[in-house]
Amino acid sequence: MEDKEGFGKEVGTIINYFDKVQVAVVQMTGTLKKGDRVRIKGENTGTDFEMTIDGMQIEHQDIEEAKNGDDIGMKVDKKVKRNDKIYLI
């Protein structure tokens, strides 16, 4: 689904964030692969940046691809907040 500003396909929602290690927990609603370029944007939080996915984990195990329904951990370049959205660019 394209978001209203045309960022790309929404693939996940931030459900938690660990500030000390800069890791976001993401509930996936689409598919994301290591190396993909994404935009993370918060409707009401002011979050808005782009980054490349360097790595993802499920239960502390490295994965190459995350699918709809997965809850993953991934390192992020900046602080994010709960309910921020991830769009595949």
C-alpha positions in Angstrom: 0.0 0.0 0.0 1.4 3.4 -1.0 1.3 5.9 1.8 -0.4 9.2 1.1 2.8 11.0 0.3 4.1 8.3 -2.0 7.1 7.1 0.1 6.7 3.6 -1.1 5.2 0.4 0.2 4.6 0.2 3.9 6.4 -2.9 5.3 6.3 -2.5 9.0 5.5 -0.6 12.2 7.8 0.1 15.1 6.5 -1.6 18.3 9.4 -0.9 20.6 12.8 0.9 20.7 15.8 0.3 22.8 17.7 3.6 23.0 21.0 2.4 24.5 21.6 -0.1 21.6 19.6 1.8 18.9 17.5 -1.2 18.1 13.9 -1.1 16.9 11.5 -3.9 17.2 9.4 -4.0 14.1 6.1 -5.8 13.4 6.3 -6.7 9.7 3.4 -6.1 7.4 5.4 -6.8 4.2 8.7 -8.2 3.1 12.1 -6.7 3.9 15.6 -7.9 2.9 19.0 -7.2 4.2 20.4 -4.4 2.0 17.0 -2.8 1.2 16.7 1.0 1.5 13.9 2.2 3.7 12.3 5.4 5.0 11.2 5.5 8.6 8.5 8.1 9.2 6.3 9.0 12.1 2.9 10.5 11.4 2.9 12.5 14.7 6.4 12.0 16.1 8.6 14.0 13.8 10.6 11.0 12.8 11.7 11.1 9.1 14.9 9.6 7.7 16.2 7.0 5.2 18.6 4.2 5.9 19.9 0.9 4.5 19.0 -2.3 6.3 22.4 -3.7 7.5 21.0 -6.6 9.5 17.9 -8.0 11.1 17.3 -10.6 13.8 14.5 -12.8 15.1 15.1 -14.3 18.6 18.7 -13.1 18.4 19.3 -15.1 15.2 20.5 -13.2 12.1 18.1 -13.4 9.2 18.4 -12.3 5.5 14.7 -11.6 5.0 11.7 -10.7 7.1 8.1 -11.5 6.1 4.6 -10.3 6.9 3.8 -11.4 10.5 7.4 -11.5 11.7 8.5 -9.4 14.7 12.1 -8.5 14.1 14.9 -6.5 15.7 17.0 -4.2 13.6 19.6 -1.5 14.3 18.4 2.0 13.3 20.5 5.1 12.4 18.3 7.5 14.5 15.9 7.4 17.4 12.4 6.0 16.5 9.2 5.9 18.4 6.4 3.4 18.7 4.0 3.4 15.8 6.5 5.0 13.4 6.1 3.3 9.9 8.7 1.7 7.7 8.4 2.1 3.9 10.4 0.2 1.3 11.9 2.8 -1.1 
